[in-house]
Amino acid sequence: MLKITELTGGYGDKTIVKGVSFEVPKGKMLGILGPNGSGKSTMMKLISGVLPAKSGMVEIEGRAISEFGAKELAKKMAVLPQLHAHAFAHTVRETVSLGRYPHQSGWFASWSHEDEAAVAEALRLMDIQQYEHTPIDQLSGGEQQRVFVAQALAQNAKILLLDEPTNHLDINHQRELLDTIKRQAIEKDLTIISIFHDINLASMYCDQLLLLDKGHVMRIGEPHEVVREQDIERVYQARVSNHPHPELPKPQITLLPGVERPRSASAIRAEDFSISAEMVLYESDVPLKTVSSAVINAGAGWYRTFINRHVDMDYNIDDSLSEMTRFIEERGFKPTDTVGMMTAIKTEHVIIKEFPSSFGSVVIAVTAGVGNAVDVSKAIERPLGVGTINTWILVNGALSDEAFIQAMITATEAKTKALHQEGVKDPLTGTIATGTSTDSCLVAATQQGAILPYAGPITELGGLIGSGVYQCTIEAIALYRKAKMQ
Ligand SMILES: Nc1ncnc2c1ncn2[C@@H]1O[C@H](COP(=O)(O)OP(=O)(O)OP(=O)(O)O)[C@@H](O)[C@H]1O
């Protein structure tokens, strides 16, 4: 275990690191974050003893590092420095072998089996055996970086201090290196402190993070306690947005540009929709921020093409994703820029309406096939046939994440109310239907103009969505019923 208490130090009269305290238990990895010049490397130098501290303590398992001899300390602690000016005249194997120096004794050091095994293991872990006899200066920056990490690993110390270990590495080698280091920490009970410039990598791999600001600890804790928008923005002086990692409970940030997106003169208009026998199509000049439960590109994203495609009643293709992607490509659209839904009802039965407001307008488009309507409170009791109400809400305005979700809720409530009003029943239970079995909803916004933080019924936007979806759904049901009667 490594314990740092009130560590203070710097260069000459210049105090860089000011009263830093923390502990890292065995088997854990602490990531150091902070902007350029905040004192990260200086702190590492103080911890490793390369730079004497002005005050404070660094203890390894309860013993101050000042009590260790140089070789004894090197057996406990391996350091990957930020710059590797040394050793460029050596081969890869020779460079990695230098990591074994604390384990050599006497003037005529004897190279043991243990030394050989440690070097071989380090070469293997960093996947650099193939360069074993290559002079280091003939390797790429990323390959060299792996050699220096191998040198630190060959030292077989229980504490690893790494200054930007992923420097120069491509994304796969970043992952491989950090996976290896993390695995080593767990399997060999290593204590690891590592400096990171990449906040997202640090969040993904570290158990604890320390955010350094002008030599002070601004925040320390688990990644979710440290990777917070306001703190990161203040310390790094950059606009960021925080979002969840898709697979791990580790927050990630996205850098936001200082330069604004050029404003588009065009807005979403109902008359710009086109309706053919194949599809209802809306093509936007600018990408719209979209949240949907579509077939293609469901979830959140930015898209310019919106398709509600007509398919036969008996459309039943196992891989509808591939089939729909092909359909989009064959029509000259880009699947990466398109949200696509399907409906069995005729596209001419779509209802598209524009609702003006004080902030801009909302365009709503609904197709409603209610032959297989469902009372959702009884859905679990029996199998369901396919049926679809597709609801699109396109907003000329800038929605918050909250507003996107509220818009979905408001739209769903309005749809259900319309079914109730029209007396649409679940054919299997005879009770009032709440929707159909495969309804889709889409909310998209220009993200320009008025900022719309909410979209519940209490807001103007929510009110428009509520009455708009209600009206459109009622009219769409009427068209559907009329067509069925004929
Ligand atoms: N050898 C030195 N002598 C005098 N001042 C130094 C020395 N090394 C670093 N400094 C100063 O100490 C401050 C902190 O530097 P340090 O290298 O610790 O920052 P850092 O957080 O690691 O930055 P970076 O992200 O750029 O690597 C800087 O203002 C730097 O100019």
The ligand as an ORCA input file, in Angstrom:
! r2SCAN-3c Opt
* xyz 0 1
  N      12.919     20.834    -13.918
  C      12.100     21.855    -13.717
  N      12.550     23.018    -13.217
  C      11.726     24.067    -12.998
  N      10.409     24.025    -13.222
  C       9.888     22.900    -13.714
  C      10.698     21.750    -13.981
  N       9.901     20.772    -14.452
  C       8.645     21.278    -14.480
  N       8.643     22.554    -14.026
  C       7.432     23.406    -13.902
  O       6.533     22.794    -13.004
  C       5.199     23.007    -13.425
  C       4.491     21.662    -13.437
  O       5.123     20.816    -14.391
  P       4.748     19.302    -14.519
  O       5.661     18.722    -15.549
  O       4.714     18.671    -13.192
  O       3.255     19.413    -15.062
  P       2.311     18.305    -15.666
  O       1.012     18.435    -14.984
  O       2.972     16.988    -15.651
  O       2.175     18.854    -17.159
  P       2.014     18.112    -18.590
  O       0.584     17.705    -18.654
  O       2.296     19.227    -19.541
  O       2.963     16.983    -18.664
  C       5.274     23.686    -14.779
  O       4.975     25.041    -14.583
  C       6.709     23.524    -15.216
  O       7.143     24.606    -15.944
*
